[in-house]
Amino acid sequence: MREFVFRLDLSFDGFKPYYQGTAENVQVTDVNGVVLRIHGRHFRQYLTAEGIHGLFRLVIEDNGHFKSLQLL
């Protein structure tokens, strides 16, 4: 498994296309400079009226499949 840590600061309106399904992948850069594309559905549980803000840990399996996303 591989772990990536990144910060995401996205307003409610900025996340709306992902929530509505008109956009699919959120692009972020982890603390080591690795660019990641994560399906927007994985962030829905973290959406508030202010948007999505925080430090996250993404874990992927060795085959590249999503395992978990956690707000730190």
Order of alpha helices (4+ residues) and beta strands (2+ residues): beta-alpha-beta-beta-beta-beta
